[in-house]
Amino acid sequence: MNHVIKVFFIPLFIILSYTTHLCAQTVDKLVLDTDEGIIWTANRKLKRTDFLGKATAEATGKALTGANIIIIPSAYKNGKYEYRVLAKFYKHLSWISTDSSAIIDHEQLHFDIAELFARKMRKEIHFVKRNIGQVSESDYRRIHKTVFQDYINYQRLYDAETKHSTLEDVQEKWNILVAKKLESLEDYTLNL
């Protein structure tokens, strides 16, 4: 196996609606799988058909994953929005040029890593809410700044150590490591 896989990181978007005059006091229902993307859940694994993007002429690898951590409104209570942290896979920003299950599994772990760091953000948000009683926009931004940089570095380390999935034994170690870390943060899983 001699191929390179790249992960495309999208800057985190915190969707805040305080400045709009049309602030609906309801929040759209969360749809887990749309034409645009997939919200991470334990029972939904990526398939080749989820990769709808097109490789650019400059692309050198076999796949590219657009995965991100997003913060969206989840409820409107007492004149304020509450937010939800989600890991999202963007179908049209992701592409794959092979049917190799090893590569699809490698890409799945990139998505799992996004969920891992979403859980770390949820944990930090939980502590702020427990200690202060509420989480402000500046708290979300501070937590994002800290955790998101760690997320980017971890994704890069994953690709470097696995040589973009070419080292099967190292890939298996990463699979086990990420599974254990997800389990250790199970209390911060969203029930979707």
C-alpha positions in Angstrom: 0.0 0.0 0.0 1.6 3.2 -1.1 -0.9 6.0 -0.8 -1.4 9.3 1.0 -4.5 10.3 2.7 -5.2 13.9 3.7 -7.7 15.3 6.1 -9.3 18.6 5.4 -10.0 20.7 8.5 -12.7 23.2 8.3 -12.5 26.1 10.8 -15.0 25.7 13.6 -18.1 27.6 13.2 -20.0 28.8 16.3 -23.4 29.7 15.1 -24.6 32.5 17.3 -27.9 34.3 16.6 -27.8 37.1 19.1 -27.5 39.9 16.5 -30.2 38.9 14.1 -33.7 40.5 14.3 -35.3 37.3 13.2 -34.1 35.2 16.2 -36.6 32.4 16.2 -37.2 31.2 19.7 -37.2 27.7 18.4 -34.4 25.6 17.1 -34.4 23.4 14.1 -34.6 19.7 14.7 -31.2 18.0 14.3 -31.0 15.7 11.3 -28.1 13.3 11.6 -27.6 12.4 8.0 -28.3 14.8 5.1 -27.1 15.4 1.6 -24.5 17.8 3.1 -23.1 15.8 5.9 -23.3 13.3 8.8 -23.4 13.9 12.5 -21.2 11.4 14.4 -23.1 8.6 16.1 -21.6 5.3 17.4 -23.8 3.2 15.1 -23.3 5.1 11.8 -20.0 4.3 10.1 -18.7 5.9 6.9 -19.3 4.2 3.6 -17.6 4.8 0.3 -20.8 6.4 -1.0 -20.6 9.1 1.7 -17.6 10.6 -0.1 -19.2 12.8 -2.7 -16.5 15.4 -3.3 -14.1 15.4 -6.3 -10.4 15.2 -6.0 -8.6 18.3 -7.4 -6.0 18.0 -10.1 -3.3 18.6 -7.5 -4.5 15.8 -5.2 -1.8 13.2 -4.5 -3.6 10.8 -2.2 -6.4 8.2 -2.3 -8.8 10.1 0.0 -9.6 13.3 1.7 -11.9 13.7 4.7 -13.7 16.9 5.6 -14.4 16.5 9.3 -15.1 19.2 11.8 -16.4 20.0 15.3 -19.3 22.4 15.1 -21.3 24.3 17.8 -25.0 24.9 17.0 -28.0 26.1 18.9 -29.9 23.3 20.5 -32.5 25.1 22.6 -33.8 28.6 23.5 -34.5 29.0 27.2 -35.1 32.1 29.3 -34.1 34.4 26.5 -30.8 32.6 25.8 -29.6 29.9 23.4 -28.1 26.7 24.6 -25.6 25.1 22.3 -24.7 21.6 21.3 -21.2 20.4 20.2 -21.1 17.9 17.3 -18.6 16.1 15.2 -19.6 16.4 11.5 -18.4 14.8 8.3 -18.9 16.9 5.2 -19.8 14.7 2.2 -19.0 17.1 -0.6 -15.7 18.2 0.9 -14.6 14.5 1.2 -13.5 12.2 -1.6 -12.1 8.8 -2.0 -10.7 7.1 -5.1 -10.6 3.5 -3.9 -12.8 0.8 -2.5 -10.2 -0.2 0.0 -11.7 -1.0 3.3 -8.4 -0.1 5.0 -8.6 3.4 3.7 -12.3 3.8 4.5 -11.5 2.6 8.1 -8.6 5.1 8.3 -11.0 7.8 7.3 -13.5 6.6 9.8 -10.9 7.1 12.5 -10.4 10.7 11.4 -14.2 11.1 12.0 -13.9 9.3 15.4 -11.1 11.6 16.4 -13.4 14.6 15.6 -16.0 13.0 18.0 -13.3 12.4 20.6 -12.4 16.1 20.7 -16.1 17.1 20.6 -16.4 15.1 23.8 -13.4 16.9 25.3 -15.2 20.2 24.4 -18.4 19.0 26.0 -16.5 18.0 29.1 -15.0 21.5 29.4 -18.4 23.1 28.8 -19.9 20.8 31.5 -17.3 22.0 34.0 -17.9 25.7 33.2 -21.6 25.2 33.6 -21.3 23.3 36.8 -18.9 25.9 38.4 -20.4 29.1 37.1 -24.0 28.1 36.3 -24.0 29.1 32.7 -21.8 29.1 29.6 -21.2 32.4 27.8 -20.2 32.9 24.2 -16.7 33.8 25.4 -16.5 30.5 27.3 -17.4 28.6 24.1 -14.8 30.6 22.2 -12.1 30.0 24.8 -12.8 26.3 25.0 -12.9 26.1 21.3 -9.5 27.8 20.9 -7.8 25.4 23.3 -9.4 22.1 22.3 -9.6 22.8 18.5 -5.8 23.3 18.2 -5.2 20.1 20.1 -7.7 18.4 17.7 -5.7 19.6 14.6 -2.4 18.5 16.1 -3.9 15.1 17.0 -5.2 14.5 13.5 -1.8 15.4 12.1 -0.1 13.0 14.5 -2.4 10.2 13.5 -1.6 10.6 9.8 2.2 11.0 10.6 2.4 7.9 12.8 0.2 5.7 10.5 1.9 7.1 7.4 -1.6 7.8 6.1 -2.8 4.3 6.8 0.2 2.4 5.2 1.5 1.0 8.5 -1.2 -1.5 9.4 0.2 -2.4 12.8 0.4 1.2 13.8 -3.1 1.8 12.4 -4.4 -1.0 14.6 -2.8 0.6 17.7 -4.5 3.9 16.8 -7.8 2.2 16.4 -7.5 0.7 19.9 -6.2 4.0 21.4 -9.0 6.1 20.0 -11.6 3.6 21.0 -10.3 3.6 24.6 -10.2 7.4 24.7 -13.8 7.6 23.4 -14.9 5.1 26.1 -13.1 7.2 28.8 -15.3 10.2 27.8 -18.5 8.2 27.4 -20.2 10.4 29.9 -19.9 13.2 27.3 -21.6 11.3 24.5 -24.7 13.0 23.1 -27.9 10.8 23.0 -29.0 11.6 19.5 
